[in-house]
Every structure is written in structure tokens, then in C-alpha cells.
Amino acid sequence: MITVLMATHNGSHTLPVVLDAYCKLESLNEDWKVVIVDNASTDSTNEIIQSFQPKLPIVHVHEPMVGKNFALNTGVEYIAGDLALLTDDDAVPQRDWLVQTRRIADAQPSFAVFGGVIVPQWETTPEDWILEYVTCKYAITNPDWKEGPIDPLWVYGPNMAVRSEVFKAGNKFDVTLGPRGSKYQQGDETEFLQRIGRSGFHCWHCKDMVVAHIIRKHQMTKQWLLRRAVSIGQAEFKRDFGEFGERQLPAPLFGVARYLIRELAIQAFRVGGSLLAFNQDQILKERFHFNSLIGSALGSRELYRLKR
């Protein structure tokens, strides 16, 4: 049996499209169910889920504490069968999604996590500048990745299958990470996968498990991308220097990693130079890097506070 697990917070904009795609999935030679955890939604999410219950094997759960990982940890208690397929309320699966997930899980019994392909589904036609930032920044997988073993860093939350034995071993998601309403502390799947990787659970990339990630109009702006850069930098620093990272936490200065102060100063000059050159593409690149360094500084301050 496969359990599909998703958390949704005010997902009324995309949830109907996603659940309609679920109604069109190819049949499995086994039972499956969808556990949807309504995470303190204040829109019509509850009514949308109820409207699809006659069409789909939905288990509708409520989690009042705002935070995706609070919701996922609640949903874990409802997993049945040997495989949990984790996804998002804005990830539209291909028709053979379940079939391919079962196929790869049976074909690779020594792997516990299966990361699938994620392609973009734009709400509006993207401008040329945005295409350079698609991979990773929008949880879109790199099309050049080969089928086979993969680093946990490259398994993304909208499309990953996890053997239920991982959760039966007591593993859950870190509730200090992930989306919490309008706030977003990135790195939640990465932290989880790095942690279980230390316990011997390994990841496989499957090119036939495919979902389309809906990228909404408000996410297709430079302002949104620059805010995202801060979250990315914060998550990357904690990934590299945190409890499961492979690098030693560098020396601090004023509560921030010393090397980051130097890099921030250098990058500020680069941003200034790009502004003087009136090169819009270069301005965005330099500001993105500057914001990611700000995120790294925030991540370093958080880790230093934890060490006290």
C-alpha cells in the first residue's frame, strides 16, 4: 500500500488542480490513500478537500499548529503500508506517478528514499531572466541528473517517496524548519534526509516519477526571488555547519562567522558596481548573492546561539 502525504495551508488556489490530477492517476494493483493535513487554513481549503472525498481515498486531518513540519509529523501517524509518497499542495503528478513510484521502490530494495523529477508549471509565461534561476530556487530538479543513487541534497519535498520503516524507526521532521504560514525557513527536507542518511537510509533519483510544480504569478518577481535568496543562504549555512554538516563552525565576530563579514563587504561593492553599470541582469545576480550571504549570516548567528 502507498500513502500519499501532503500538508496544506490556505491551499485553495492550487489544491483543486492537484486533486483533479489525482482523480486521473493510473490504477495500482494495490490500495492507496491520500492523507491531507489541513494546517490551520483560513480559506476554502477544508471545503475543497471535502468535495473530493467522494472521488478519492482521502484521509482528512487537521493540525492547528501553523508549520508544515508540524502538519507532516501529524500526518506520519496516518501512514499505512510500506511506502509514503510525500508531496505538496502545488505539485501536479503525471498519470503514472503512483505506478512508477511502486516500480522503483520494488526494483531498488536497498534504498529507502526515492526522489523524483520536478518540472515547472508556470501560471503565466516567464520572462527570460527567470529561467536562469529555475533549478533549485523553485524546487525544480536538474534535467541532467542521471537515474541512480543521489545525494540527499538533491531530493526535493514536492516529490519524494520514503519507506515507512524510516518513520517507524522514530524519525520525524524538524518543526523549527520549513514553511510556517508566510514565513519560510528552508532546509527542512535536507535536514531530515541528512539525518536519516547517517542512520543508513540512502537516496535514489528516479527519472520516471514526475510532478509539475505550480509556480504562481507572485513568485515570478525579482522581489520574491531576492527574499528567497535569504532563506537559501540561511539553509545552506546550517546545512554545511550544523549538526549534520561536514564542516567545522568558523570563528565568529560580533556573532557572525568572521569570513562572512569580509564577503558581505566585498559583495556590497559588487552590487554598487552593477548599479552604476545599469546592467539589470548583473544587478539581479549580485543582489541575489548578497542576499544569500545575509541569509548565511543569519544562519551563523542562529548556530552560535545554539552553541552557547
C-alpha positions in Angstrom: 0.0 0.0 0.0 1.1 3.5 -0.8 0.2 6.5 1.4 0.4 9.9 -0.3 1.1 12.6 2.4 0.7 16.3 2.0 0.3 19.3 4.2 -1.7 22.3 3.1 -2.1 25.8 4.5 -4.5 28.0 2.6 -4.0 25.9 -0.5 -7.3 26.8 -2.2 -5.6 28.3 -5.2 -3.7 25.2 -6.3 -5.4 22.3 -4.4 -8.3 21.8 -6.9 -5.8 21.4 -9.8 -3.7 18.9 -7.8 -6.6 16.8 -6.6 -8.2 16.7 -10.0 -4.9 15.3 -11.3 -5.1 12.6 -8.5 -8.5 11.6 -9.9 -6.8 10.8 -13.2 -3.9 8.7 -11.9 -3.4 5.3 -13.4 -4.7 2.4 -11.2 -2.4 0.5 -8.9 -2.6 -3.2 -8.2 -2.9 -2.4 -4.6 -4.7 0.0 -2.2 -3.6 3.6 -1.8 -4.8 6.6 0.2 -4.1 10.4 0.4 -3.5 11.9 3.8 -4.1 15.6 3.6 -3.3 17.6 6.7 -5.1 20.9 6.8 -2.6 23.1 8.6 -4.8 25.9 10.2 -6.2 27.1 6.8 -8.5 30.1 6.9 -9.6 29.9 3.3 -11.8 27.4 1.5 -9.3 24.5 1.8 -11.5 22.5 4.1 -14.4 22.6 1.7 -12.3 21.7 -1.3 -10.9 18.6 0.4 -14.4 17.6 1.4 -15.6 18.0 -2.2 -13.0 15.5 -3.4 -13.6 12.9 -0.7 -16.3 11.0 -2.7 -13.8 10.7 -5.6 -10.5 9.9 -3.8 -9.4 7.8 -0.9 -8.8 10.9 1.3 -8.0 10.9 5.0 -8.7 14.5 6.1 -6.6 15.5 9.2 -6.4 18.9 11.0 -3.3 20.3 12.6 -3.9 23.7 14.4 -0.2 24.5 15.0 1.0 26.5 12.0 4.0 25.0 10.3 4.4 22.5 7.5 6.5 20.1 9.6 4.0 20.2 12.5 1.5 19.0 9.9 3.7 16.4 8.3 4.6 14.9 11.7 0.8 14.7 12.5 0.3 13.0 9.1 3.0 10.5 9.7 0.8 8.9 12.3 -1.7 8.0 9.5 0.8 6.3 7.2 -0.3 2.8 6.2 1.6 0.3 4.0 5.3 0.1 3.2 5.7 3.4 1.2 4.9 7.1 2.0 4.9 9.4 -1.0 5.4 13.0 0.2 4.3 15.9 -1.9 2.9 19.4 -1.8 -0.4 21.0 -2.5 1.0 22.7 -5.6 2.6 19.6 -7.2 0.6 18.1 -10.1 1.5 14.4 -10.7 1.8 12.7 -14.1 -0.8 10.0 -14.6 1.7 7.2 -13.9 3.1 8.7 -10.7 2.0 6.0 -8.4 2.8 3.2 -10.8 6.4 4.5 -11.3 6.8 5.0 -7.5 5.9 1.4 -6.8 8.1 0.2 -9.7 11.2 1.9 -8.5 10.7 1.0 -4.8 10.3 -2.7 -5.7 13.3 -2.5 -8.1 15.7 -0.9 -5.6 15.1 -2.6 -2.3 18.3 -1.4 -0.7 17.3 2.3 -1.0 14.8 3.9 1.4 14.2 7.3 -0.3 13.3 8.0 -3.9 13.5 11.5 -5.3 11.5 12.1 -8.4 11.6 14.7 -11.2 10.0 18.1 -10.7 9.3 20.3 -13.7 7.8 23.8 -13.7 4.2 24.6 -14.4 4.1 28.4 -14.9 0.9 30.3 -14.1 2.0 32.9 -16.6 4.7 32.9 -19.3 8.0 33.5 -17.6 10.3 36.3 -18.6 13.7 35.3 -19.9 15.6 36.4 -16.8 13.7 34.0 -14.5 14.8 30.8 -16.4 18.3 31.1 -15.1 17.0 30.7 -11.6 14.6 27.9 -12.1 16.6 24.9 -10.9 16.8 24.7 -7.1 15.4 28.2 -6.4 11.9 26.9 -7.3 12.4 23.3 -6.2 12.8 22.2 -9.8 15.2 19.3 -10.4 18.1 19.4 -12.8 17.2 17.6 -16.1 20.8 16.4 -16.3 20.6 14.3 -13.2 21.0 10.6 -14.0 18.9 7.7 -12.7 20.7 6.2 -9.7 22.0 6.9 -6.2 21.8 10.6 -5.3 23.0 12.9 -2.5 20.2 13.8 -0.1 20.7 17.5 -1.1 19.1 16.8 -4.4 15.9 15.2 -3.2 13.1 17.8 -3.1 10.0 17.8 -0.9 7.3 18.1 -3.7 8.2 14.6 -5.0 9.8 12.1 -2.7 8.9 8.6 -1.6 10.1 7.3 1.8 9.8 3.7 3.0 7.6 3.6 6.1 10.3 1.8 8.0 12.1 5.2 8.2 9.2 6.7 10.2 8.7 3.5 12.2 12.3 4.0 13.4 11.2 7.2 15.1 12.3 9.7 12.5 10.2 12.9 12.2 10.6 16.4 10.7 12.3 19.3 12.5 9.5 21.7 13.4 11.9 24.7 13.5 12.3 24.4 9.7 10.0 24.6 6.7 7.1 27.0 5.9 5.2 28.4 8.9 2.4 30.5 7.3 4.0 33.3 5.4 7.5 32.6 6.9 9.8 30.1 5.4 12.9 28.6 7.0 14.3 26.4 4.2 16.2 23.2 4.6 13.6 21.0 6.2 13.8 18.1 3.7 17.6 18.3 3.6 17.9 18.2 7.3 15.6 15.2 7.5 17.4 13.3 4.7 20.9 14.1 6.0 19.8 12.8 9.5 18.3 9.6 8.3 21.3 9.1 5.9 23.5 9.0 9.0 21.3 6.0 10.1 22.0 4.1 6.8 19.0 5.1 4.7 20.1 6.0 1.2 18.5 8.0 -1.7 17.8 7.1 -5.3 16.9 9.5 -8.1 14.0 8.2 -10.3 13.6 9.9 -13.7 10.1 8.4 -14.2 8.5 9.7 -11.0 7.3 13.1 -12.3 5.3 16.0 -10.9 4.8 19.6 -12.2 5.4 22.3 -9.6 3.0 25.2 -10.0 4.9 28.4 -9.9 2.5 31.2 -9.1 2.5 34.7 -10.6 3.6 36.3 -7.3 6.6 34.0 -7.2 7.8 35.2 -10.6 9.1 38.6 -9.5 12.6 39.7 -8.7 11.5 40.8 -5.2 10.2 37.3 -4.4 13.5 35.8 -5.7 15.6 38.1 -3.6 13.6 37.2 -0.5 14.1 33.6 -1.4 17.9 34.1 -1.6 18.0 35.0 2.1 16.2 31.7 3.0 18.5 29.8 0.7 21.7 31.2 2.2 20.4 30.6 5.8 19.6 27.0 4.9 22.9 26.3 3.1 25.0 27.6 6.1 23.1 25.5 8.6 23.3 22.5 6.2 27.1 22.8 5.9 28.0 23.8 9.5 25.1 22.4 11.6 24.7 19.2 13.5 24.8 17.0 10.4 27.1 19.2 8.3 30.6 18.2 7.4 32.4 21.5 8.1 33.5 22.9 11.4 31.8 26.1 12.5 34.1 29.0 11.7 35.3 31.6 14.2 32.7 34.3 15.0 33.0 38.1 15.0 30.1 40.0 16.6 28.0 36.8 16.5 28.6 36.2 12.8 31.0 33.9 11.0 34.1 36.1 10.5 34.6 35.2 6.8 31.1 36.3 6.0 31.7 39.8 7.2 34.5 40.1 4.7 32.4 38.5 1.9 29.5 40.8 2.6 31.6 43.9 2.3 33.1 42.7 -1.0 29.7 41.8 -2.3 28.3 45.1 -1.3 30.9 46.8 -3.6 29.9 44.4 -6.4 26.3 45.3 -6.0 27.2 49.0 -6.2 29.3 48.5 -9.3 26.4 46.7 -11.0 24.1 49.6 -10.2 26.5 52.1 -11.7 26.7 50.0 -14.8 22.9 49.9 -15.2 23.1 46.2 -16.2 19.8 44.7 -14.9 20.9 41.1 -15.3 24.1 41.7 -13.4 22.3 43.7 -10.7 20.0 40.8 -10.0 22.9 38.3 -9.9 24.9 40.4 -7.5 21.9 41.2 -5.3 20.9 37.6 -5.2 24.4 36.6 -4.0 24.4 39.5 -1.5 21.1 38.4 -0.1 22.2 34.8 0.2 25.2 36.0 2.2 22.8 37.8 4.5 21.0 34.6 4.9 24.2 32.8 5.7 25.0 35.4 8.4 21.6 34.8 9.9 22.2 31.1 9.9 25.6 31.6 11.6 24.1 33.7 14.3 21.5 31.0 15.0 24.1 28.3 15.2 26.3 30.3 17.5 23.3 31.0 19.8 22.6 27.2 19.9 26.3 26.5 21.0 26.1 28.8 24.0 
